[in-house]
Amino acid sequence: MEPFDNDVAKEIILAELLLREANGKEPLSSSSLGGTGGEEEHQQQAMLKDVEALVSTITDTPVAAASIGQVYKANIPGKGDVAVKVQRPGVRTLVERDSELLLTVARFVESLPALPSSSSTGDATNKQTRLINTELVSTTKEFMSRIFEELDYRKEASNIAQFSSLYSRRDGTSKDVSVIVPKVYTELCTENVLVMEWIYGEKLTDVTGTASNTGEQSSTVEENLALVKVAIDSTLSQLLVEGILHADPHAGNLLKVTLEDDSVTLGYLDFGIISTIPEQVRDALICSVALQVFSRDVDAVSSLFGELRLIPQHILDDDEERAALAEALEITFENSLLYPEAAAGDDDTTAIPDLKFDKLLDSLSRLVPRFQFDLPPYFINNARALSTLVSRGHCQVTRPYIQCTDYHIPICIEQATEKSIEERSSCKDITKFDPIRRWQDRSDKDTTIA
């Protein structure tokens, strides 16, 4: 995306931070301060100095540009180097137009009646009355609401603070995730301007062009792979443990950060979309993975789609529809989960399959119009986050054959056993989890499982 005019960007910064036009406050200037020496005046004086320093040191050209905004680098005494994100002028109007267009299309598609022979499963008893059973209008509204959230940088500032409170190395409370999160300067953030700490780092996929010989390049690849594992573990922990998820962890938003002791760690950028996953949904995700991977119980997994809030309960209560769903899911899992061949006398219920994530998403998307799927925003965001890491992103770039399920299964098992099975509405039948106990016993003896 081509950057917009730099003078326009600086005018926006001045209007928002110095003239304070967006919030209707008095312009921030030395003459506007009455000299009373109060706490509020002291804060305004400090802010005035910060804004003046930012404007005087901001780079002449953006360091990055995207569809919604572009980023500059500046320096504020006492805060150091900062990233200044400025929203692209007119982008809100464009998004509003696109939203109306998408809603018009969604309403039209929803109005189309089902064809006499329309059935993705070939089931003659298919009862759908519309060509597309999914609630496209509500899904489109939810999707666009997330886009509009990205247009308010005050929301992103709040997202950074929330994400940092859980996962930051500086002051996060999570016991599983500890990453670099930029500090946000909320007093300098408005609807169209965001100011946060500048994070120095490299893209995880930067494995060529920086090494002087093959040995160094190989070391870089292995170092990056270790951080890819951290990124996957981090995303899954965010999804399954805390329920607060960075929903856009693509290559440009994940950095390899070198610490003072020369060790490396993972850094996150761009917090426009943070997904919140309800506890009931997290439990259902954990149990569905355990039931399918270890017990291969497709019928039990299909029943969890209600608790995942993906399919209306009346579909699951219909015996014919439920059977059709179970049949479709069985085909889906056969195509996307590749189990290793069990050795003679071995118990294959503890085997971990390889996951073809692209095939899983493709197969599930084909079920959407058939079974009245209602995709909530957190599900769409979760799928995007995981597919970015596992399928289209870092796993494919750095090592195509990386077995991402090796990271997924232990987290699911830890969560499934940490909380009493009886506490989970999704997993009342404790006998389903016997293979988990056997897998734990086996993994305790097998250090080759990550």
N, C-alpha and C positions, 0 to 999 in steps of 0.2 A: 504494500500500500504506500503510495506516494505521500510524503509529509505535507501538511498544510503550511502556509506562510508563517515564518518565525516571528515576524513583527506582530501578526495577529495573535500568536500564542502569548507573546509578552504583554500585549494589551489585555488579554484575558486575565493573566496573572495579576497585573496592576489593578484591574477593575475589581477582581474578586478579593485580593488580599489587602491592597492599599486603599483603594477607594471604597471597598466593601459594598459595592452596588447590589450584590446578590441578596444580602440579608438586611438591607435597609438601614444599616448603622451609619454613624457619622464617619467620614473619611479618616483614615489613620494618618496623622501628621503631627509634627512637633507643635504647630500652632493650635491644634485641637485639644492638647493636653493642658489642663488648667493650672498645673503646678501645685495641686493640693497635697501630693505626696502619699495619697492613699494606696491601698493594695491594688485596686483595679487600675489606677493610673500607672503604677509600677509595672503591671502585667502588660498594659498597652505600650509602654515605652520599650519593654523587652521585645514585644512582638514587632514594633516598628523597626527596631534595629535588625531583627531577623529577616523581615521582608526586604529591607534595603540591601542587606548582604546577599540575599538570594537573587534579587534582581540584578545586582551589580556583578555577580559571579556566574550567572547562568550561561551555559554553552551557547554559541551562536547558532548551532544546528542541533536537531534532536539526535539522541543516541539510538532511538528506536521509534518506529511509527507503526500504528495498527489502525484498524477500521474505526475504533471508537476514540482513540486519542494518541498522543505521542509523549515521549519521555525525554526530559533534559536532565543534565547534571549541574549542580550548583554546590556552593559551600556556605555554611552558616557557622560563625565562630561559636564554639561551645557544643555544637551538634555535629560538626564535621561535614563530610560530603553527603549530599542528599540527592535523592531522585525526585524530580518534579514532573508529575503526570498532568497533562493539560488536555481537556476534552476537545474533540474536533468540532468546530462550529457547524451548526445545522444538523448534527447527527441525530438528535432527538426527533426532529421532524421527519427525517428519512425512516427511522425505526417505526414511528407512528403510522406512516403510509404503508410500510411493509406489513405491519401488524394487521391493518385493515384488509389488505390484499389476502393475507394468509387466512384470516377468519372468513372472508367471503368464499374462498376455495373450500375451506373445511365445512362450512354450512352446506355448500352445494354437494360435496361428496357424501356427507351424512344423509342427505335427502334421497340419494339413489337407492332404489329398491333392489332387493336381492334377485339374482338371476335364478331361474328354476333349477339349474344344475350347479349353483355356486356352492362348493364345499371343498375346502383345502385338504380335507382328509378323505374325500370320496365317500363320505357317509351319507346315505340317502335320507337319513332321519334328521339331517341338519335343519334346525329350526330357525335360523336367522332370517329376519324380515328385511334387513338392509344389506346392501352390498358390502359395506364396511361397518362392522358392529362396534368398533372402537368409538369412544366419545371424542371425536376429533376436535370439536369446538372447545371443550373444556381443556383438553390437552394442549391445544394451541394457545389458549389464554394463559395457562400455567407457564408454558415455555416462554411466551413473550413477556410475562411478568418478570421472569429472571433476566431477560435482556434489559428491561427497563431499570431493574435494580442495578445493573452494571453501569447505567448512565448517571447514577448518583454516587459520586466519589466519597460522600460522607458515609454511605453504606459500606463501601469498601474499607474505609478507615475503621469502621466498627468491626468488620470481618477480620481485619488484621489483629485488632486488639483481642478478639475472641479466640482466634487461632493461636495467637502468641500465649495467651493465658493457659492453654492446654499443652502446647507442643514445643514452645521455645526453649532452647538451651539456657536462655537467660533466666526465665522465671516460670516455665511451664510446669504443670502439675501431673501430666501423664507419666506413668511409669514405663510405658512402652515406646514412646516417640519423643526424640530429643533432636530438634533440627534448628537451623538458623532461620529466624523470622525477623524481617526488618522492623525497627521501631518506627511507629507512625506518630507524626506530630499533628495531633488533632486540631490544635489551635490555628494551624496553617492550612487546614483542609476545608474545602467548600464543595458545592455540588459539581463544580467543573475543574477544580484543582486539588491534587493530592500530593502531599509532601511527606516523604519517609526516608529512613536511613538508606544510604547507598550500600549495597552488598557487593563486594568484590568476589568474583568466582569465574569458573569456566563451565561451558556446556558439557554435560556428561557424554555427549556423542563426539566431542572433540578428541579423536584418537589418532588423527593423522596431521602431519605438518608441524607438530611441536616437538616430536622426538627426533634426536639426532642419529639414532641407530635402532635396529630391530629390537634389541633387548629393552631399550627404554620404552619403545612403543608397546611392546608386550606388557611391560609393567604398568603402563598407563591404562591399557585395556583391562587388565585385571583389577586395577584400582577403581576404574569406572564400573566394572561389573559388581564389585562389592557395594558401591553406592546405589546401583540399580536394585540390588537386593534390599538395601535400606529403604529405597523409595517404594518398592512393592510392599514390604512389611509395614511401612508407615501408612500407606494408603489403606491396606486391609485393616490395620489396627484402628485407624480413624473411622472406617466404615463399620467395623464389628464391635469395637470396644467402647469408644467415646461417643460415636454417633455424630461427630462434627467432621466433615470431610472437605478437603480442598478438591474441587470437582474438575479442575483443568490442569493436571500435572503433565503438560507436554514438555518437549525438550527445552523450549524457551523459558519455561517457568521453574525449572529445576537446575540448580547450580552445584558444582563441586567447589566447596569453599575450603581453603587452606587455613588452618588455625596457627596460632603463635608457636606451637610446638612442632609445626610442620606436618601434623596429621591432617587428614581431610574429613569433611563431614558434608551433609546434605543441606542445601539452602533452598527455600521456597520464595517465589515471586508471584505477583498478580493474584489478588484475592477477591476479584470481582464476583466469583461464584463460590459460595460456601454452602454445602448441602447439609441439612439436618435430618438424620435418620431416626425415626421413632424406635423405642426399645423393643416393641412388639415385632417390628420389621427386622431388627437386628437378630432377635432370637430365631425368627423364622428362617432367615438366611443361613444362620449357623446350622440349624437342624436340617434344613433341606440339603445342604452340602454333605453333612454327615450321613444322612439317610441314603442319598444317591450314591456317594462314593463308596461307602462301606456295605450297606445293605442292598443297594441297587433297587430300592423300593419306589418305583415310579408313581404308584398310586398314592403313597404317603406324601411324596413330594408335591403331587398335583393338589392335594388337600391343603398344603401350606400356601398355595397361591392366594388363598383368601386372606391369610394373615399377613402375607406380603402386600396386600391391598392392590393386587394386580388384576384380579378377576372378581366380578360381583358374586356374592354368596349364592344367588339364585341359580347361577350357572353350575356351581359346585354341588348344589342340592339336587340337581337334575341328573339322574343316574346315567341317561344316555349321553348327555354333554360331558359329564365327568369321565365316562369311559372313553369318549372320543379324545378328550384332553390327555388322558393317561397314555393312549396309543400314540398321539402326536409327540408327547414328551419322550416316550421311549425311543422313537425314531431320532429325535433331536439328540438325545444323549448318546445313542449308538454312533452317530456321526461326529460328535464333538469330543467324546471321552475315549481315549485309547488306553485300555488296560494292558499291562505287560502279561505275557504268558506265564502262568504259574508253573513252578518246577514240580516235579513228581513229589507228591506227599505234602506239598506246601499249601497253606491256607490262603487262598487268593483274596479273601475278604479284607486282608490288610494291605493289599496292593494299592499304590497311588497311581491314578491314571495321568497321562499327559492330556492337557486341555488344548483343543483347537478353538481358541477364543473367537476368532473371526467366524468360524462355522456355527458356534453356539449363538452368537448375536444374530447371524443371518437366519438361522432356523427359528429362533424365538420371534424375530420380526415378522416371519411368515405366519405365525400363529396369532398375531395381533388382530387382524381383521376378522378372524374366525370366532374367537372366544370372548369378545367384548373386553379386551384388555383395556384397562384404564391406567396409563403410565403416569404416576405421580412424578413431580420434578426431581425428587431425590433419586428415583430409580433411573431416570434418564441421565442425570449427572453422574451417578455411580457407574453406569455402563460406560459412559464416555471416559471417566477417569481410569477405569480398569483396562478398557480397550486401548487407551493411549499408552499405558505402561506395558501391557502384556502383548498386544497384537500389532499395533501400527507404530509403536514408539520404540522405547529403549531396548526392550528385549530383542526385537527384530534387528535393530541397528547395531547393537554391540555384540550380540551372540544369538543368532536365529534359533538355536536349539535349546535355549535356556528353559528349564522346566519350572514354570512359574507356580504350578500347583504344589511344588515342594515347599513353597513359602505359605501358600494358602491354607493347606490342611492343618499344619501344627497350630496356627492361630485359631482356626475353628475348633479344634479339639481342646485347646487350652480354655477357650471361652465356654465350650459345652460342658466341661467338667468343673470349671471354677464355680459356676452357679448350679445349685441343686437342680437336677432334672425335673423334680416335681414343681419347681418354681416356674418352669417354662410352659406356658400354655400351648406352645407349638410341639412339645416333646413329652407327652404324657407316658408313652410306652417305653419304659426304660430298657426293655429287651432289645429295642432297635439299636442301642448303643453298646451292646456286647462287643461288636467288632472294634469299637473305639478303644475299649480296655485292652483288647489283644494287640491293637496297633501301638498303643502306648508301651506295653510290655516289650514289643518287638523293637520299637524305635529306641528304647532305653539301652538296648544291646547293640543297636546298629548306628554307629556314629556317622555313617555315610549319608543319612537323611538330614538335610539342612534344617 
